Amino acid sequence: MIPPIQIDISEIVESFSLSKAQTDALMKRTLDGVVNEFTSIWENNIGKELGSSRNEYKRAIFVERIGEFTTVIGITSRDSKLPLMLEDGASPFDMKEGFANSGKRKLKKDGGWYLTIPFRASTPDAIGESAAFSGKLPPEIHKIAKAKSKTNPGLGLKKSELPSKFAKVSTRAKISTAKQEYAAYTHKSSIYEGVAKRTFKNESSYGSFRRVSDNSDDNSWVHPGFTAKKLMDKSLTELRVQDVVTAITDEFLENI
C-alpha cells in the first residue's frame, strides 16, 4: 500500500462557506480525482517498465473504498506472488522447491514427482506482450517453426534444425548472496529445442515444454531473483496532489 495521503480542504470550506452536503460532495470528488490520477500514472509506469509480466502485475492491483472519505490502494499476493516480488524485489530462489509443492505435480510410482512446465513465446512482430508469454522468438526460429508447423504440426524443432548460434546451450553463472549460494549450471539443451506452434488453453501460439522432477539436477531451476521496481513509489513521486485538488476545486466552485 502507498503511504497515507491527507487531503485538506478546510480552507476552501471556510472561505466559501460550504454546507456539509457541499463539503462532502467536494471531498468525494477530490478523493476520486486523486485516486484516478495516481492509478493512471501507475499504469503508465507499468507499461513502460514491465513486459510479459505487466498484465499479471495489473491484476494484483486493488483499489478499495474502506470509508466515506478513505480509499486504500495496493498490491495483493492472493493470486500470485510475482507482482509483489517485482514491486519489492526478491532474492534468488530455487523454483524446484515451489514445483515440488504444486497442486499440478504428478506423482510417480516410486514416490517421486514430476511437472511439465509450458514456455510460451510471441512472434517477432507481436505488439506488446501478454502475461502468458515468456518472450519473443527470434525471426530465424519463428520462420523455421512456422514452416514445420505446416508439414509436421505439433512437432517441436530438433537441435539439427536450429541455426548453429541458436543450438548452443547456455550457462547460468554462479549466484551468491549473503544467505545462499547457487553453483553455475549449464543447461542440457538449447532453449529453442522443442519449439513448435501449439495450442495453449485454446489459444494458438509458439512454445515448448520442459519437464522438472524430483530427479532434476540441483541448481537446474534457480531463478536469479528480481530487482525491486518500486513502481508505486515512483508513481507517488510523480503525483501532483495539489494540482489535482486545485483543478477539481475550481471546477466544483464554478458549478455551485
Secondary structure, DSSP 4 states (H G I P E B T S, - for coil): -PPP-----HHHHHHTT--HHHHHHHHHHHHHHHHHHHHHHHHHHHHHH-STTHHHHHHTEEEEEEETTEEEEEE--SS-SHHHHHHH-B--EEHHHHHHT-TT-EE-TTS-EEEEEEEEEB-TT-SS--TT---B--HHHHHHHHHHHHHSTTPPPPGGGS-HHHHS--EEPPEE-SS-EE--EE-SS-TTTT-EEEEETTEEEEEEEEEEETTSPTTTTEE--B----HHHHHHHH--HHHHHHHHHHHHHHT-
